[in-house]
Amino acid sequence: MNIQDIMTTNVVTLSKSDTIENAAKLMRQHRIGSIPVCENGKPVGVVTDRDIAIRAVAGGKNSSTKLEEVMSKSVIIGTPEMDVDKASQLMSTNQIRRLPVVDNESIVGIVALGDVAVRSNLQHEAEDALNHISQPCKPDMQ
């Protein structure tokens, strides 16, 4: 099975110049925890609810802070024809719960660990990925 078979295609995206307030409102409105940040349809980052809490709020940023200041700039992506098992391994290795899906450099979907988990024949892949994603790491004590 390929990730195009299980991905969400109506992806909410933002630009680097959008604010963290706008991102938080969209997350609440759509009940999501991350939003790909795109320029001309191409993913250039991802902002998560954790980025907003840790990098913005705990970092003393105000609500008008631009996403480019708090977003994760390294974007791990998948392709529509990528095998679900490979996508699950990629998510596990990189400790991410959501994988933007890109075709011809433009975002065409997103697959979440939950998308993998709800498929009964893929529950093992989701469990393995979650187990690796949830491994504790050393906090950045600066």
C-alpha positions as CSV (number, residue, x, y, z in Angstrom):
1,M,0.0,0.0,0.0
2,N,1.3,3.5,-0.9
3,I,0.8,6.6,1.3
4,Q,-1.3,8.2,-1.4
5,D,-3.9,5.6,-0.5
6,I,-4.2,6.9,3.1
7,M,-2.9,10.5,3.1
8,T,-5.1,13.6,3.7
9,T,-5.2,15.7,0.6
10,N,-6.8,18.9,1.9
11,V,-3.7,20.2,3.6
12,V,-3.7,23.5,5.6
13,T,-0.5,25.4,4.9
14,L,1.0,28.7,5.9
15,S,3.9,30.9,4.7
16,K,7.0,31.9,6.6
17,S,5.6,35.4,7.0
18,D,2.4,34.2,8.8
19,T,2.3,34.7,12.5
20,I,2.3,32.2,15.3
21,E,-1.1,33.6,16.3
22,N,-2.5,32.7,12.9
23,A,-0.9,29.3,13.1
24,A,-2.4,28.6,16.5
25,K,-5.9,29.7,15.4
26,L,-5.7,27.4,12.3
27,M,-4.6,24.5,14.5
28,R,-7.5,25.0,16.8
29,Q,-10.0,25.5,13.9
30,H,-8.8,22.3,12.1
31,R,-8.0,20.3,15.3
32,I,-4.4,19.7,14.1
33,G,-1.0,19.9,15.8
34,S,1.2,20.9,12.9
35,I,1.1,22.9,9.7
36,P,3.5,22.7,6.8
37,V,5.1,26.1,6.0
38,C,5.3,26.5,2.2
39,E,6.6,29.0,-0.3
40,N,5.1,28.7,-3.8
41,G,3.6,25.3,-2.8
42,K,7.0,23.9,-1.8
43,P,7.5,22.9,1.9
44,V,10.2,24.9,3.6
45,G,9.4,24.1,7.2
46,V,6.8,22.8,9.6
47,V,5.3,24.6,12.6
48,T,3.9,22.4,15.4
49,D,2.0,23.2,18.6
50,R,5.2,22.2,20.4
51,D,7.2,24.8,18.4
52,I,4.7,27.5,19.4
53,A,4.8,26.4,23.1
54,I,8.6,25.9,23.4
55,R,10.2,28.2,20.9
56,A,7.7,31.0,21.0
57,V,5.8,31.2,24.3
58,A,8.6,29.9,26.5
59,G,11.1,31.9,24.4
60,G,9.3,35.1,25.2
61,K,8.0,35.8,21.6
62,N,4.8,37.7,21.1
63,S,1.8,36.5,19.0
64,S,2.9,38.5,16.0
65,T,6.2,36.6,15.7
66,K,6.7,35.3,12.1
67,L,6.7,31.6,11.7
68,E,10.2,31.6,10.1
69,E,11.5,32.4,13.6
70,V,10.0,29.4,15.3
71,M,9.3,26.7,12.7
72,S,11.3,23.6,12.2
73,K,13.3,24.2,9.1
74,S,14.3,20.7,8.2
75,V,11.4,19.1,6.5
76,I,11.3,15.3,6.1
77,I,9.0,14.5,3.1
78,G,7.4,11.5,1.5
79,T,6.1,10.9,-2.1
80,P,2.7,9.7,-3.0
81,E,4.0,6.4,-4.3
82,M,6.1,5.7,-1.2
83,D,5.3,2.4,0.5
84,V,3.5,2.9,3.9
85,D,6.0,0.7,5.6
86,K,8.9,2.9,4.3
87,A,7.0,6.1,5.4
88,S,6.4,4.6,8.8
89,Q,10.1,3.8,9.1
90,L,11.0,7.3,8.0
91,M,8.7,8.8,10.6
92,S,10.2,6.5,13.3
93,T,13.8,7.3,12.4
94,N,13.2,11.0,12.4
95,Q,10.9,11.0,15.4
96,I,8.0,12.7,13.6
97,R,4.3,12.0,13.7
98,R,3.3,13.7,10.4
99,L,4.9,13.4,7.0
100,P,4.2,16.0,4.3
101,V,3.7,14.3,0.9
102,V,5.3,16.1,-2.0
103,D,5.0,15.6,-5.8
104,N,6.9,17.8,-8.3
105,E,8.1,19.9,-5.4
106,S,4.6,20.8,-4.3
107,I,2.7,19.6,-1.3
108,V,-0.1,17.2,-2.3
109,G,-1.0,15.7,1.1
110,I,0.1,14.8,4.6
111,V,0.1,11.4,6.3
112,A,-0.1,11.1,10.0
113,L,0.9,8.3,12.3
114,G,-2.8,8.0,13.1
115,D,-3.6,7.4,9.4
116,V,-1.3,4.4,9.5
117,A,-2.7,3.2,12.8
118,V,-6.3,3.1,11.8
119,R,-5.6,0.6,9.1
120,S,-5.8,-2.8,10.8
121,N,-3.2,-4.4,8.6
122,L,-0.8,-1.5,9.3
123,Q,-1.1,-1.4,13.1
124,H,2.3,-3.1,13.6
125,E,4.1,-0.4,11.6
126,A,2.3,2.4,13.6
127,E,3.2,0.8,16.9
128,D,6.9,0.5,15.9
129,A,7.0,4.1,14.7
130,L,5.3,5.4,17.8
131,N,7.7,3.4,20.0
132,H,10.7,5.0,18.4
133,I,9.1,8.5,18.2
134,S,8.3,8.4,21.9
135,Q,11.9,7.7,23.0
136,P,13.0,10.3,25.5
137,C,15.8,12.6,24.5
138,K,18.1,14.8,26.5
139,P,16.6,18.3,27.0
140,D,18.4,21.3,25.6
141,M,19.6,23.1,28.8
142,Q,20.9,26.4,27.6
